[in-house]
Amino acid sequence: MVKANLLRRYKTARFQTTYGLTARGAAWLAERGIEAQASVRRVSDMTNPEHLLWAQCLVLCAEQRGLQALTERELLAKLNEGANPGSPMRGGLLVATATVRGKARRISLRPDAVVLEAEGLTAIEVDCSARGSQRAASLCAEVLSIGRTTTVGAVLRRVVVYCRTPRIRNRVSATLSALKRDQDALSLDDGRCRLKVGEQPDEYEVWKAKEVPMGPTHKALREVLVGRVIVQDLPVWLPKYRADGRQQHAELGWLDDNYLPWRRPASDGPWAAPTSPLLTFAVSR
């Protein structure tokens, strides 16, 4: 595709290879009924686009499963569709309370990517660097918001955190373990959130106490499962993957066990087979 001038290749500051769609490439897709826009100017300005590239990769993986997915920038555009000129921008999925160094403050939650399913919304976070106290507090606020209705109308059902290195993953795991201890210490009140260890490491079920009617005059609190938290590694070896098996990177889980766009618990069943609009074009020919 590079030789045909459909894509243009660039190198980043971390010696990663990125590709920009040329005007000829956009026209090639348009001829096949796929709307596209040249991106070589935006790509050429990127020096360290790793975070954005991974978010876009996970969005593409979700779309290959037949799901609707949006990056942070696409989400902002969707939230402000049809807004009147001069009106305040809607900038997040939810407004939540984060506690940093003992002080509570209101924050707007805006994940790196979102995936929409019939059952609700999945928020995807890409951690290419270790979280400081403010970002750790934001993650806790996001987890505690599972089960709430977002500004796009879907209920937040899942938070998936991708970690670039084992050190970053350990920090995220420690943050969630501390949150679990804090929530376990609270009394059983309406709306209280509790984390239970899931089926696999770094996986939590999120349960919330809700009032349910018990007869005509009485009510009782009952915990119900409202969503999950999943922490897993970024597949940083994927750019070096070789189909002939000559690689030093273990592909366990990713290609055969369907870990993309996230690792599905066994109770959710397997992912649907990947799809592609280009496959439809190839078959029609």
Salt bridges, closest charged atoms under 4 A:
GLU31 OE1 - ARG32 NH1 3.41
GLU50 OE1 - ARG14 NH1 2.52
GLU50 OE2 - ARG164 NE 2.37
GLU72 OE2 - ARG110 NE 2.73
ASP112 OD2 - HIS51 NE2 3.24
GLU117 OE2 - ARG158 NH1 3.20
GLU119 OE2 - ARG158 NH2 2.63
ASP127 OD2 - ARG131 NE 2.61
ASP127 OD1 - ARG135 NH2 3.19
ASP184 OD2 - LYS180 NZ 3.01
ASP202 OD2 - ARG169 NE 2.77
GLU203 OE1 - ARG263 NH2 3.68
GLU211 OE1 - LYS219 NZ 3.83
GLU223 OE2 - ARG192 NH2 2.84
GLU223 OE1 - ARG194 NH2 2.75
ASP233 OD1 - ARG169 NH1 3.10
ASP244 OD2 - ARG242 NH2 3.10
ASP244 OD2 - ARG246 NE 2.92
ASP268 OD2 - ARG158 NH2 3.90
ASP268 OD1 - ARG228 NH1 3.52
